[in-house]
Amino acid sequence: MTGFYGIGETLDHASPRRPDSLYGVSKCFGEDLGRLYFDKYGLETACLRIGSCFVEPTNRRMLSTWLSPRDFLSPVRKLLEAPSIGYLMLYGASANRDAWWSNAHADFLGWQPMDSSEPYGQAIEQREHGSAEGNTYQGGRLATVEARLGD
């Protein structure tokens, strides 16, 4: 949904979408459908843009996008317990040092990620020393020229 933003750019709920693939376009459609149903029928909708949800981060890109399983469950619980959410978009990421996304607009939920990719950073940096994959766009591999050309 935001794959064509550069790494290091901080995005929030108001940042325009910039999908890097047809997969990203399909996710935009899903959010728009949720918006339609909220605006037209009052159906409250939460869109959770999950970064990379794994037991632990496995590459340099995930040092910014990683969402631990525990941190995944926490906002879902907060969303279900909230008295009203309207239409809400959240970024799903743990409290990573080099995070690209802000959820300040949703502070009313009281969600505070508990985990961070920081303990995994040194091992990943040593393993990927010199690797440039995904170092330009937030979408990583999907936003590369090769992926755009279908190679």
N, CA, C and O atoms as a GROMACS GRO file, in nm:
protein
  604
    1MET      N    1   0.081  -0.118   0.000
    1MET     CA    2   0.000   0.000   0.000
    1MET      C    3   0.086   0.126   0.000
    1MET      O    4   0.045   0.230  -0.051
    2THR      N    5   0.204   0.114   0.057
    2THR     CA    6   0.293   0.231   0.066
    2THR      C    7   0.434   0.195   0.023
    2THR      O    8   0.531   0.257   0.066
    3GLY      N    9   0.445   0.095  -0.063
    3GLY     CA   10   0.575   0.041  -0.100
    3GLY      C   11   0.666   0.134  -0.176
    3GLY      O   12   0.787   0.115  -0.175
    4PHE      N   13   0.610   0.236  -0.243
    4PHE     CA   14   0.695   0.327  -0.320
    4PHE      C   15   0.739   0.449  -0.242
    4PHE      O   16   0.789   0.545  -0.300
    5TYR      N   17   0.721   0.448  -0.111
    5TYR     CA   18   0.783   0.551  -0.028
    5TYR      C   19   0.924   0.506   0.003
    5TYR      O   20   0.951   0.386   0.014
    6GLY      N   21   1.013   0.599   0.018
    6GLY     CA   22   1.150   0.566   0.051
    6GLY      C   23   1.164   0.521   0.195
    6GLY      O   24   1.088   0.561   0.283
    7ILE      N   25   1.264   0.436   0.217
    7ILE     CA   26   1.290   0.396   0.356
    7ILE      C   27   1.330   0.521   0.433
    7ILE      O   28   1.393   0.612   0.379
    8GLY      N   29   1.293   0.524   0.556
    8GLY     CA   30   1.323   0.640   0.638
    8GLY      C   31   1.213   0.746   0.637
    8GLY      O   32   1.212   0.833   0.724
    9GLU      N   33   1.121   0.740   0.540
    9GLU     CA   34   1.009   0.833   0.540
    9GLU      C   35   0.906   0.783   0.642
    9GLU      O   36   0.872   0.665   0.643
   10THR      N   37   0.858   0.873   0.727
   10THR     CA   38   0.759   0.835   0.826
   10THR      C   39   0.620   0.864   0.771
   10THR      O   40   0.590   0.976   0.730
   11LEU      N   41   0.537   0.762   0.771
   11LEU     CA   42   0.401   0.773   0.718
   11LEU      C   43   0.300   0.762   0.831
   11LEU      O   44   0.326   0.704   0.936
   12ASP      N   45   0.182   0.820   0.807
   12ASP     CA   46   0.072   0.804   0.900
   12ASP      C   47  -0.056   0.775   0.822
   12ASP      O   48  -0.051   0.753   0.701
   13HIS      N   49  -0.168   0.776   0.890
   13HIS     CA   50  -0.295   0.740   0.828
   13HIS      C   51  -0.335   0.832   0.713
   13HIS      O   52  -0.415   0.792   0.628
   14ALA      N   53  -0.282   0.953   0.709
   14ALA     CA   54  -0.317   1.049   0.605
   14ALA      C   55  -0.222   1.045   0.485
   14ALA      O   56  -0.246   1.115   0.386
   15SER      N   57  -0.118   0.966   0.491
   15SER     CA   58  -0.023   0.957   0.379
   15SER      C   59  -0.091   0.891   0.260
   15SER      O   60  -0.155   0.787   0.275
   16PRO      N   61  -0.077   0.949   0.141
   16PRO     CA   62  -0.137   0.886   0.022
   16PRO      C   63  -0.080   0.747  -0.001
   16PRO      O   64   0.038   0.722   0.024
   17ARG      N   65  -0.163   0.659  -0.047
   17ARG     CA   66  -0.117   0.522  -0.076
   17ARG      C   67  -0.032   0.524  -0.203
   17ARG      O   68  -0.060   0.598  -0.297
   18ARG      N   69   0.070   0.441  -0.203
   18ARG     CA   70   0.159   0.426  -0.319
   18ARG      C   71   0.194   0.278  -0.334
   18ARG      O   72   0.306   0.238  -0.302
   19PRO      N   73   0.098   0.197  -0.382
   19PRO     CA   74   0.122   0.053  -0.392
   19PRO      C   75   0.233   0.022  -0.491
   19PRO      O   76   0.253   0.092  -0.589
   20ASP      N   77   0.306  -0.086  -0.461
   20ASP     CA   78   0.419  -0.126  -0.544
   20ASP      C   79   0.392  -0.252  -0.625
   20ASP      O   80   0.483  -0.304  -0.691
   21SER      N   81   0.269  -0.302  -0.621
   21SER     CA   82   0.235  -0.426  -0.690
   21SER      C   83   0.083  -0.438  -0.701
   21SER      O   84   0.009  -0.360  -0.641
   22LEU      N   85   0.038  -0.535  -0.780
   22LEU     CA   86  -0.106  -0.560  -0.786
   22LEU      C   87  -0.158  -0.608  -0.651
   22LEU      O   88  -0.274  -0.582  -0.617
   23TYR      N   89  -0.075  -0.676  -0.576
   23TYR     CA   90  -0.112  -0.716  -0.439
   23TYR      C   91  -0.143  -0.592  -0.357
   23TYR      O   92  -0.243  -0.588  -0.285
   24GLY      N   93  -0.059  -0.490  -0.365
   24GLY     CA   94  -0.082  -0.366  -0.294
   24GLY      C   95  -0.208  -0.296  -0.340
   24GLY      O   96  -0.282  -0.239  -0.259
   25VAL      N   97  -0.233  -0.299  -0.470
   25VAL     CA   98  -0.355  -0.238  -0.524
   25VAL      C   99  -0.478  -0.311  -0.467
   25VAL      O  100  -0.578  -0.247  -0.434
   26SER      N  101  -0.471  -0.443  -0.455
   26SER     CA  102  -0.585  -0.518  -0.401
   26SER      C  103  -0.609  -0.482  -0.254
   26SER      O  104  -0.723  -0.479  -0.210
   27LYS      N  105  -0.503  -0.454  -0.180
   27LYS     CA  106  -0.519  -0.411  -0.042
   27LYS      C  107  -0.583  -0.272  -0.035
   27LYS      O  108  -0.664  -0.246   0.054
   28CYS      N  109  -0.548  -0.185  -0.129
   28CYS     CA  110  -0.612  -0.053  -0.137
   28CYS      C  111  -0.762  -0.070  -0.160
   28CYS      O  112  -0.843  -0.001  -0.098
   29PHE      N  113  -0.799  -0.162  -0.250
   29PHE     CA  114  -0.939  -0.189  -0.277
   29PHE      C  115  -1.011  -0.232  -0.149
   29PHE      O  116  -1.121  -0.184  -0.120
   30GLY      N  117  -0.950  -0.320  -0.072
   30GLY     CA  118  -1.010  -0.366   0.053
   30GLY      C  119  -1.035  -0.252   0.150
   30GLY      O  120  -1.140  -0.246   0.214
   31GLU      N  121  -0.938  -0.161   0.163
   31GLU     CA  122  -0.957  -0.046   0.251
   31GLU      C  123  -1.068   0.045   0.199
   31GLU      O  124  -1.148   0.096   0.277
   32ASP      N  125  -1.072   0.065   0.068
   32ASP     CA  126  -1.177   0.149   0.011
   32ASP      C  127  -1.315   0.085   0.030
   32ASP      O  128  -1.412   0.156   0.054
   33LEU      N  129  -1.323  -0.045   0.020
   33LEU     CA  130  -1.449  -0.114   0.043
   33LEU      C  131  -1.494  -0.095   0.188
   33LEU      O  132  -1.612  -0.072   0.215
   34GLY      N  133  -1.400  -0.106   0.282
   34GLY     CA  134  -1.431  -0.080   0.422
   34GLY      C  135  -1.480   0.062   0.443
   34GLY      O  136  -1.574   0.085   0.519
   35ARG      N  137  -1.417   0.158   0.376
   35ARG     CA  138  -1.458   0.298   0.387
   35ARG      C  139  -1.600   0.318   0.334
   35ARG      O  140  -1.681   0.387   0.394
   36LEU      N  141  -1.628   0.255   0.219
   36LEU     CA  142  -1.762   0.263   0.160
   36LEU      C  143  -1.868   0.211   0.257
   36LEU      O  144  -1.970   0.276   0.279
   37TYR      N  145  -1.842   0.095   0.316
   37TYR     CA  146  -1.941   0.036   0.406
   37TYR      C  147  -1.957   0.117   0.534
   37TYR      O  148  -2.065   0.119   0.593
   38PHE      N  149  -1.852   0.184   0.578
   38PHE     CA  150  -1.867   0.271   0.694
   38PHE      C  151  -1.947   0.396   0.657
   38PHE      O  152  -2.042   0.432   0.727
   39ASP      N  153  -1.908   0.461   0.547
   39ASP     CA  154  -1.977   0.584   0.507
   39ASP      C  155  -2.123   0.560   0.471
   39ASP      O  156  -2.209   0.641   0.504
   40LYS      N  157  -2.150   0.451   0.403
   40LYS     CA  158  -2.286   0.426   0.354
   40LYS      C  159  -2.377   0.359   0.456
   40LYS      O  160  -2.496   0.390   0.464
   41TYR      N  161  -2.321   0.266   0.534
   41TYR     CA  162  -2.404   0.186   0.624
   41TYR      C  163  -2.366   0.196   0.771
   41TYR      O  164  -2.431   0.136   0.856
   42GLY      N  165  -2.260   0.271   0.802
   42GLY     CA  166  -2.219   0.286   0.941
   42GLY      C  167  -2.147   0.165   0.997
   42GLY      O  168  -2.131   0.155   1.119
   43LEU      N  169  -2.104   0.074   0.912
   43LEU     CA  170  -2.032  -0.046   0.958
   43LEU      C  171  -1.890  -0.007   0.997
   43LEU      O  172  -1.808   0.028   0.911
   44GLU      N  173  -1.862  -0.012   1.126
   44GLU     CA  174  -1.728   0.026   1.172
   44GLU      C  175  -1.624  -0.070   1.115
   44GLU      O  176  -1.645  -0.192   1.110
   45THR      N  177  -1.513  -0.013   1.073
   45THR     CA  178  -1.411  -0.091   1.004
   45THR      C  179  -1.272  -0.053   1.054
   45THR      O  180  -1.240   0.066   1.065
   46ALA      N  181  -1.191  -0.153   1.082
   46ALA     CA  182  -1.051  -0.131   1.116
   46ALA      C  183  -0.966  -0.199   1.011
   46ALA      O  184  -0.982  -0.318   0.984
   47CYS      N  185  -0.876  -0.124   0.952
   47CYS     CA  186  -0.781  -0.178   0.855
   47CYS      C  187  -0.645  -0.179   0.921
   47CYS      O  188  -0.592  -0.075   0.959
   48LEU      N  189  -0.588  -0.297   0.935
   48LEU     CA  190  -0.457  -0.312   0.999
   48LEU      C  191  -0.355  -0.346   0.892
   48LEU      O  192  -0.354  -0.457   0.838
   49ARG      N  193  -0.268  -0.251   0.861
   49ARG     CA  194  -0.163  -0.271   0.761
   49ARG      C  195  -0.045  -0.340   0.828
   49ARG      O  196   0.042  -0.276   0.888
   50ILE      N  197  -0.043  -0.471   0.818
   50ILE     CA  198   0.060  -0.551   0.885
   50ILE      C  199   0.191  -0.540   0.809
   50ILE      O  200   0.196  -0.561   0.688
   51GLY      N  201   0.298  -0.506   0.881
   51GLY     CA  202   0.430  -0.499   0.820
   51GLY      C  203   0.479  -0.639   0.787
   51GLY      O  204   0.458  -0.688   0.676
   52SER      N  205   0.544  -0.704   0.881
   52SER     CA  206   0.599  -0.838   0.864
   52SER      C  207   0.577  -0.912   0.996
   52SER      O  208   0.652  -0.891   1.091
   53CYS      N  209   0.477  -0.997   1.002
   53CYS     CA  210   0.443  -1.065   1.127
   53CYS      C  211   0.501  -1.206   1.127
   53CYS      O  212   0.450  -1.298   1.063
   54PHE      N  213   0.610  -1.220   1.201
   54PHE     CA  214   0.681  -1.347   1.215
   54PHE      C  215   0.728  -1.359   1.360
   54PHE      O  216   0.724  -1.262   1.435
   55VAL      N  217   0.772  -1.477   1.396
   55VAL     CA  218   0.823  -1.498   1.533
   55VAL      C  219   0.940  -1.403   1.560
   55VAL      O  220   0.953  -1.349   1.670
   56GLU      N  221   1.025  -1.384   1.459
   56GLU     CA  222   1.135  -1.289   1.472
   56GLU      C  223   1.167  -1.232   1.334
   56GLU      O  224   1.139  -1.296   1.233
   57PRO      N  225   1.226  -1.112   1.328
   57PRO     CA  226   1.262  -1.056   1.198
   57PRO      C  227   1.376  -1.137   1.136
   57PRO      O  228   1.462  -1.188   1.207
   58THR      N  229   1.374  -1.148   1.003
   58THR     CA  230   1.474  -1.231   0.936
   58THR      C  231   1.561  -1.155   0.838
   58THR      O  232   1.656  -1.211   0.784
   59ASN      N  233   1.531  -1.026   0.814
   59ASN     CA  234   1.614  -0.949   0.721
   59ASN      C  235   1.614  -0.801   0.761
   59ASN      O  236   1.541  -0.759   0.851
   60ARG      N  237   1.697  -0.724   0.694
   60ARG     CA  238   1.716  -0.583   0.728
   60ARG      C  239   1.585  -0.503   0.718
   60ARG      O  240   1.557  -0.420   0.805
   61ARG      N  241   1.506  -0.528   0.615
   61ARG     CA  242   1.380  -0.457   0.599
   61ARG      C  243   1.288  -0.479   0.719
   61ARG      O  244   1.220  -0.387   0.765
   62MET      N  245   1.287  -0.602   0.770
   62MET     CA  246   1.201  -0.634   0.884
   62MET      C  247   1.244  -0.564   1.012
   62MET      O  248   1.166  -0.557   1.107
   63LEU      N  249   1.365  -0.511   1.017
   63LEU     CA  250   1.404  -0.435   1.136
   63LEU      C  251   1.315  -0.312   1.153
   63LEU      O  252   1.301  -0.259   1.263
   64SER      N  253   1.255  -0.265   1.042
   64SER     CA  254   1.162  -0.152   1.047
   64SER      C  255   1.016  -0.197   1.046
   64SER      O  256   0.931  -0.130   1.105
   65THR      N  257   0.985  -0.308   0.981
   65THR     CA  258   0.845  -0.348   0.960
   65THR      C  259   0.795  -0.459   1.051
   65THR      O  260   0.677  -0.492   1.047
   66TRP      N  261   0.881  -0.518   1.133
   66TRP     CA  262   0.846  -0.637   1.210
   66TRP      C  263   0.733  -0.610   1.309
   66TRP      O  264   0.732  -0.509   1.379
   67LEU      N  265   0.639  -0.704   1.314
   67LEU     CA  266   0.530  -0.706   1.410
   67LEU      C  267   0.534  -0.842   1.478
   67LEU      O  268   0.508  -0.944   1.414
   68SER      N  269   0.565  -0.845   1.606
   68SER     CA  270   0.570  -0.973   1.677
   68SER      C  271   0.429  -1.030   1.690
   68SER      O  272   0.332  -0.954   1.688
   69PRO      N  273   0.417  -1.161   1.704
   69PRO     CA  274   0.284  -1.220   1.723
   69PRO      C  275   0.211  -1.160   1.844
   69PRO      O  276   0.090  -1.139   1.839
   70ARG      N  277   0.284  -1.133   1.953
   70ARG     CA  278   0.221  -1.073   2.070
   70ARG      C  279   0.170  -0.933   2.038
   70ARG      O  280   0.059  -0.896   2.078
   71ASP      N  281   0.250  -0.855   1.966
   71ASP     CA  282   0.207  -0.720   1.928
   71ASP      C  283   0.096  -0.722   1.824
   71ASP      O  284   0.024  -0.623   1.809
   72PHE      N  285   0.080  -0.830   1.751
   72PHE     CA  286  -0.032  -0.844   1.659
   72PHE      C  287  -0.162  -0.862   1.737
   72PHE      O  288  -0.263  -0.799   1.703
   73LEU      N  289  -0.162  -0.944   1.838
   73LEU     CA  290  -0.283  -0.971   1.914
   73LEU      C  291  -0.331  -0.849   1.993
   73LEU      O  292  -0.451  -0.829   2.009
   74SER      N  293  -0.238  -0.770   2.041
   74SER     CA  294  -0.272  -0.656   2.125
   74SER      C  295  -0.363  -0.553   2.057
   74SER      O  296  -0.465  -0.517   2.115
   75PRO      N  297  -0.331  -0.503   1.936
   75PRO     CA  298  -0.422  -0.405   1.876
   75PRO      C  299  -0.556  -0.466   1.836
   75PRO      O  300  -0.659  -0.398   1.839
   76VAL      N  301  -0.557  -0.594   1.799
   76VAL     CA  302  -0.683  -0.659   1.766
   76VAL      C  303  -0.773  -0.658   1.889
   76VAL      O  304  -0.892  -0.627   1.879
   77ARG      N  305  -0.718  -0.691   2.003
   77ARG     CA  306  -0.794  -0.690   2.127
   77ARG      C  307  -0.844  -0.548   2.158
   77ARG      O  308  -0.960  -0.529   2.194
   78LYS      N  309  -0.755  -0.449   2.143
   78LYS     CA  310  -0.794  -0.310   2.170
   78LYS      C  311  -0.905  -0.264   2.076
   78LYS      O  312  -0.996  -0.193   2.118
   79LEU      N  313  -0.898  -0.304   1.949
   79LEU     CA  314  -1.001  -0.267   1.852
   79LEU      C  315  -1.135  -0.328   1.889
   79LEU      O  316  -1.239  -0.263   1.878
   80LEU      N  317  -1.133  -0.454   1.932
   80LEU     CA  318  -1.258  -0.521   1.968
   80LEU      C  319  -1.319  -0.464   2.096
   80LEU      O  320  -1.440  -0.465   2.113
   81GLU      N  321  -1.235  -0.414   2.186
   81GLU     CA  322  -1.283  -0.360   2.313
   81GLU      C  323  -1.322  -0.212   2.304
   81GLU      O  324  -1.390  -0.161   2.394
   82ALA      N  325  -1.281  -0.143   2.200
   82ALA     CA  326  -1.309   0.001   2.188
   82ALA      C  327  -1.460   0.024   2.173
   82ALA      O  328  -1.527  -0.050   2.101
   83PRO      N  329  -1.512   0.126   2.240
   83PRO     CA  330  -1.656   0.154   2.228
   83PRO      C  331  -1.696   0.198   2.087
   83PRO      O  332  -1.809   0.172   2.044
   84SER      N  333  -1.605   0.264   2.016
   84SER     CA  334  -1.633   0.308   1.881
   84SER      C  335  -1.501   0.334   1.810
   84SER      O  336  -1.410   0.395   1.866
   85ILE      N  337  -1.492   0.287   1.685
   85ILE     CA  338  -1.370   0.313   1.608
   85ILE      C  339  -1.398   0.384   1.477
   85ILE      O  340  -1.306   0.438   1.415
   86GLY      N  341  -1.524   0.387   1.433
   86GLY     CA  342  -1.555   0.447   1.305
   86GLY      C  343  -1.485   0.371   1.194
   86GLY      O  344  -1.493   0.248   1.186
   87TYR      N  345  -1.415   0.445   1.109
   87TYR     CA  346  -1.328   0.385   1.008
   87TYR      C  347  -1.187   0.417   1.052
   87TYR      O  348  -1.152   0.535   1.065
   88LEU      N  349  -1.106   0.316   1.074
   88LEU     CA  350  -0.973   0.338   1.130
   88LEU      C  351  -0.870   0.254   1.057
   88LEU      O  352  -0.891   0.135   1.033
   89MET      N  353  -0.759   0.316   1.023
   89MET     CA  354  -0.646   0.246   0.961
   89MET      C  355  -0.530   0.253   1.058
   89MET      O  356  -0.494   0.360   1.107
   90LEU      N  357  -0.471   0.138   1.085
   90LEU     CA  358  -0.354   0.128   1.172
   90LEU      C  359  -0.241   0.057   1.099
   90LEU      O  360  -0.263  -0.031   1.016
   91TYR      N  361  -0.120   0.098   1.131
   91TYR     CA  362  -0.002   0.025   1.084
   91TYR      C  363   0.032  -0.080   1.189
   91TYR      O  364   0.037  -0.050   1.308
   92GLY      N  365   0.055  -0.202   1.144
   92GLY     CA  366   0.091  -0.310   1.235
   92GLY      C  367   0.241  -0.329   1.238
   92GLY      O  368   0.298  -0.393   1.149
   93ALA      N  369   0.304  -0.273   1.339
   93ALA     CA  370   0.449  -0.289   1.358
   93ALA      C  371   0.479  -0.281   1.506
   93ALA      O  372   0.411  -0.210   1.580
   94SER      N  373   0.579  -0.353   1.549
   94SER     CA  374   0.622  -0.346   1.688
   94SER      C  375   0.697  -0.214   1.711
   94SER      O  376   0.708  -0.132   1.620
   95ALA      N  377   0.747  -0.195   1.830
   95ALA     CA  378   0.816  -0.070   1.867
   95ALA      C  379   0.960  -0.074   1.816
   95ALA      O  380   1.054  -0.070   1.895
   96ASN      N  381   0.976  -0.081   1.686
   96ASN     CA  382   1.108  -0.093   1.624
   96ASN      C  383   1.178   0.042   1.621
   96ASN      O  384   1.116   0.146   1.597
   97ARG      N  385   1.306   0.041   1.646
   97ARG     CA  386   1.385   0.165   1.650
   97ARG      C  387   1.373   0.245   1.521
   97ARG      O  388   1.356   0.367   1.525
   98ASP      N  389   1.382   0.179   1.408
   98ASP     CA  390   1.379   0.248   1.279
   98ASP      C  391   1.243   0.235   1.211
   98ASP      O  392   1.235   0.210   1.091
   99ALA      N  393   1.136   0.252   1.288
   99ALA     CA  394   1.000   0.238   1.236
   99ALA      C  395   0.971   0.344   1.129
   99ALA      O  396   1.021   0.456   1.135
  100TRP      N  397   0.891   0.306   1.031
  100TRP     CA  398   0.854   0.396   0.921
  100TRP      C  399   0.714   0.453   0.938
  100TRP      O  400   0.676   0.542   0.863
  101TRP      N  401   0.638   0.403   1.034
  101TRP     CA  402   0.496   0.435   1.041
  101TRP      C  403   0.456   0.487   1.178
  101TRP      O  404   0.512   0.447   1.280
  102SER      N  405   0.359   0.578   1.177
  102SER     CA  406   0.307   0.636   1.301
  102SER      C  407   0.159   0.605   1.316
  102SER      O  408   0.082   0.615   1.220
  103ASN      N  409   0.121   0.568   1.436
  103ASN     CA  410  -0.020   0.546   1.471
  103ASN      C  411  -0.069   0.648   1.572
  103ASN      O  412  -0.162   0.620   1.649
  104ALA      N  413  -0.010   0.766   1.575
  104ALA     CA  414  -0.046   0.867   1.674
  104ALA      C  415  -0.195   0.902   1.668
  104ALA      O  416  -0.254   0.936   1.771
  105HIS      N  417  -0.255   0.893   1.551
  105HIS     CA  418  -0.398   0.924   1.537
  105HIS      C  419  -0.488   0.826   1.613
  105HIS      O  420  -0.605   0.855   1.636
  106ALA      N  421  -0.434   0.712   1.651
  106ALA     CA  422  -0.512   0.608   1.718
  106ALA      C  423  -0.472   0.590   1.863
  106ALA      O  424  -0.495   0.484   1.921
  107ASP      N  425  -0.411   0.692   1.922
  107ASP     CA  426  -0.370   0.683   2.062
  107ASP      C  427  -0.487   0.651   2.155
  107ASP      O  428  -0.467   0.594   2.262
  108PHE      N  429  -0.609   0.688   2.114
  108PHE     CA  430  -0.727   0.663   2.197
  108PHE      C  431  -0.748   0.514   2.225
  108PHE      O  432  -0.816   0.479   2.321
  109LEU      N  433  -0.689   0.427   2.143
  109LEU     CA  434  -0.701   0.283   2.165
  109LEU      C  435  -0.618   0.236   2.285
  109LEU      O  436  -0.650   0.136   2.348
  110GLY      N  437  -0.512   0.309   2.315
  110GLY     CA  438  -0.423   0.268   2.422
  110GLY      C  439  -0.330   0.154   2.385
  110GLY      O  440  -0.279   0.085   2.473
  111TRP      N  441  -0.308   0.133   2.255
  111TRP     CA  442  -0.220   0.025   2.212
  111TRP      C  443  -0.075   0.073   2.215
  111TRP      O  444  -0.041   0.174   2.153
  112GLN      N  445   0.007   0.001   2.285
  112GLN     CA  446   0.150   0.026   2.291
  112GLN      C  447   0.223  -0.105   2.261
  112GLN      O  448   0.219  -0.197   2.342
  113PRO      N  449   0.289  -0.115   2.145
  113PRO     CA  450   0.364  -0.238   2.116
  113PRO      C  451   0.468  -0.264   2.225
  113PRO      O  452   0.528  -0.170   2.278
  114MET      N  453   0.488  -0.390   2.258
  114MET     CA  454   0.579  -0.427   2.366
  114MET      C  455   0.712  -0.480   2.315
  114MET      O  456   0.812  -0.477   2.389
  115ASP      N  457   0.717  -0.526   2.194
  115ASP     CA  458   0.838  -0.588   2.141
  115ASP      C  459   0.909  -0.495   2.045
  115ASP      O  460   0.853  -0.395   2.001
  116SER      N  461   1.033  -0.528   2.013
  116SER     CA  462   1.116  -0.449   1.922
  116SER      C  463   1.208  -0.542   1.845
  116SER      O  464   1.248  -0.648   1.895
  117SER      N  465   1.242  -0.503   1.724
  117SER     CA  466   1.336  -0.580   1.644
  117SER      C  467   1.480  -0.559   1.687
  117SER      O  468   1.570  -0.629   1.639
  118GLU      N  469   1.504  -0.464   1.774
  118GLU     CA  470   1.640  -0.426   1.814
  118GLU      C  471   1.728  -0.545   1.858
  118GLU      O  472   1.844  -0.550   1.818
  119PRO      N  473   1.677  -0.640   1.938
  119PRO     CA  474   1.763  -0.752   1.978
  119PRO      C  475   1.814  -0.838   1.862
  119PRO      O  476   1.912  -0.911   1.877
  120TYR      N  477   1.750  -0.830   1.746
  120TYR     CA  478   1.788  -0.911   1.630
  120TYR      C  479   1.876  -0.834   1.532
  120TYR      O  480   1.934  -0.893   1.440
  121GLY      N  481   1.887  -0.704   1.552
  121GLY     CA  482   1.952  -0.617   1.455
  121GLY      C  483   2.097  -0.651   1.424
  121GLY      O  484   2.135  -0.657   1.307
  122GLN      N  485   2.176  -0.672   1.524
  122GLN     CA  486   2.319  -0.696   1.502
  122GLN      C  487   2.342  -0.822   1.419
  122GLN      O  488   2.422  -0.821   1.325
  123ALA      N  489   2.273  -0.930   1.451
  123ALA     CA  490   2.290  -1.055   1.376
  123ALA      C  491   2.246  -1.038   1.230
  123ALA      O  492   2.311  -1.089   1.139
  124ILE      N  493   2.136  -0.968   1.209
  124ILE     CA  494   2.087  -0.946   1.073
  124ILE      C  495   2.184  -0.859   0.994
  124ILE      O  496   2.214  -0.888   0.879
  125GLU      N  497   2.233  -0.752   1.056
  125GLU     CA  498   2.328  -0.663   0.987
  125GLU      C  499   2.456  -0.738   0.950
  125GLU      O  500   2.510  -0.718   0.842
  126GLN      N  501   2.505  -0.824   1.039
  126GLN     CA  502   2.625  -0.902   1.008
  126GLN      C  503   2.600  -0.999   0.894
  126GLN      O  504   2.684  -1.016   0.806
  127ARG      N  505   2.486  -1.063   0.895
  127ARG     CA  506   2.452  -1.161   0.792
  127ARG      C  507   2.431  -1.095   0.656
  127ARG      O  508   2.465  -1.152   0.553
  128GLU      N  509   2.374  -0.974   0.655
  128GLU     CA  510   2.342  -0.906   0.529
  128GLU      C  511   2.442  -0.796   0.495
  128GLU      O  512   2.413  -0.710   0.413
  129HIS      N  513   2.558  -0.799   0.556
  129HIS     CA  514   2.659  -0.696   0.531
  129HIS      C  515   2.681  -0.679   0.382
  129HIS      O  516   2.714  -0.774   0.311
  130GLY      N  517   2.663  -0.556   0.334
  130GLY     CA  518   2.686  -0.526   0.193
  130GLY      C  519   2.567  -0.551   0.103
  130GLY      O  520   2.570  -0.513  -0.014
  131SER      N  521   2.462  -0.614   0.154
  131SER     CA  522   2.344  -0.640   0.072
  131SER      C  523   2.265  -0.512   0.055
  131SER      O  524   2.242  -0.439   0.152
  132ALA      N  525   2.224  -0.484  -0.067
  132ALA     CA  526   2.149  -0.361  -0.095
  132ALA      C  527   2.002  -0.390  -0.121
  132ALA      O  528   1.926  -0.297  -0.149
  133GLU      N  529   1.958  -0.514  -0.111
  133GLU     CA  530   1.820  -0.547  -0.143
  133GLU      C  531   1.724  -0.472  -0.052
  133GLU      O  532   1.737  -0.474   0.070
  134GLY      N  533   1.627  -0.405  -0.115
  134GLY     CA  534   1.524  -0.337  -0.039
  134GLY      C  535   1.569  -0.210   0.029
  134GLY      O  536   1.498  -0.160   0.116
  135ASN      N  537   1.686  -0.157  -0.006
  135ASN     CA  538   1.738  -0.041   0.064
  135ASN      C  539   1.688   0.092   0.011
  135ASN      O  540   1.727   0.197   0.063
  136THR      N  541   1.602   0.093  -0.091
  136THR     CA  542   1.553   0.218  -0.148
  136THR      C  543   1.409   0.246  -0.111
  136THR      O  544   1.376   0.354  -0.063
  137TYR      N  545   1.322   0.149  -0.132
  137TYR     CA  546   1.179   0.166  -0.108
  137TYR      C  547   1.131   0.082   0.009
  137TYR      O  548   1.186  -0.024   0.039
  138GLN      N  549   1.027   0.130   0.074
  138GLN     CA  550   0.969   0.055   0.186
  138GLN      C  551   0.915  -0.080   0.141
  138GLN      O  552   0.911  -0.175   0.220
  139GLY      N  553   0.874  -0.091   0.016
  139GLY     CA  554   0.823  -0.218  -0.036
  139GLY      C  555   0.930  -0.322  -0.058
  139GLY      O  556   0.898  -0.438  -0.086
  140GLY      N  557   1.056  -0.285  -0.046
  140GLY     CA  558   1.164  -0.381  -0.062
  140GLY      C  559   1.168  -0.440  -0.202
  140GLY      O  560   1.161  -0.367  -0.301
  141ARG      N  561   1.180  -0.570  -0.209
  141ARG     CA  562   1.194  -0.642  -0.334
  141ARG      C  563   1.082  -0.614  -0.434
  141ARG      O  564   1.106  -0.608  -0.554
  142LEU      N  565   0.958  -0.598  -0.386
  142LEU     CA  566   0.845  -0.576  -0.476
  142LEU      C  567   0.853  -0.443  -0.550
  142LEU      O  568   0.793  -0.429  -0.657
  143ALA      N  569   0.926  -0.347  -0.497
  143ALA     CA  570   0.935  -0.215  -0.560
  143ALA      C  571   1.059  -0.200  -0.648
  143ALA      O  572   1.084  -0.092  -0.700
  144THR      N  573   1.136  -0.305  -0.665
  144THR     CA  574   1.257  -0.295  -0.747
  144THR      C  575   1.221  -0.289  -0.894
  144THR      O  576   1.111  -0.329  -0.934
  145VAL      N  577   1.312  -0.240  -0.975
  145VAL     CA  578   1.291  -0.232  -1.118
  145VAL      C  579   1.263  -0.369  -1.176
  145VAL      O  580   1.175  -0.383  -1.260
  146GLU      N  581   1.337  -0.470  -1.131
  146GLU     CA  582   1.320  -0.605  -1.183
  146GLU      C  583   1.177  -0.654  -1.158
  146GLU      O  584   1.117  -0.716  -1.246
  147ALA      N  585   1.124  -0.627  -1.039
  147ALA     CA  586   0.987  -0.669  -1.009
  147ALA      C  587   0.887  -0.590  -1.093
  147ALA      O  588   0.783  -0.643  -1.132
  148ARG      N  589   0.920  -0.464  -1.121
  148ARG     CA  590   0.830  -0.382  -1.203
  148ARG      C  591   0.829  -0.428  -1.346
  148ARG      O  592   0.727  -0.417  -1.414
  149LEU      N  593   0.941  -0.481  -1.395
  149LEU     CA  594   0.950  -0.527  -1.534
  149LEU      C  595   0.906  -0.671  -1.550
  149LEU      O  596   0.900  -0.722  -1.662
  150GLY      N  597   0.876  -0.738  -1.440
  150GLY     CA  598   0.830  -0.876  -1.446
  150GLY      C  599   0.939  -0.980  -1.454
  150GLY      O  600   0.910  -1.095  -1.487
  151ASP      N  601   1.064  -0.944  -1.425
  151ASP     CA  602   1.174  -1.041  -1.428
  151ASP      C  603   1.177  -1.126  -1.302
  151ASP      O  604   1.263  -1.213  -1.288
   0.00000   0.00000   0.00000
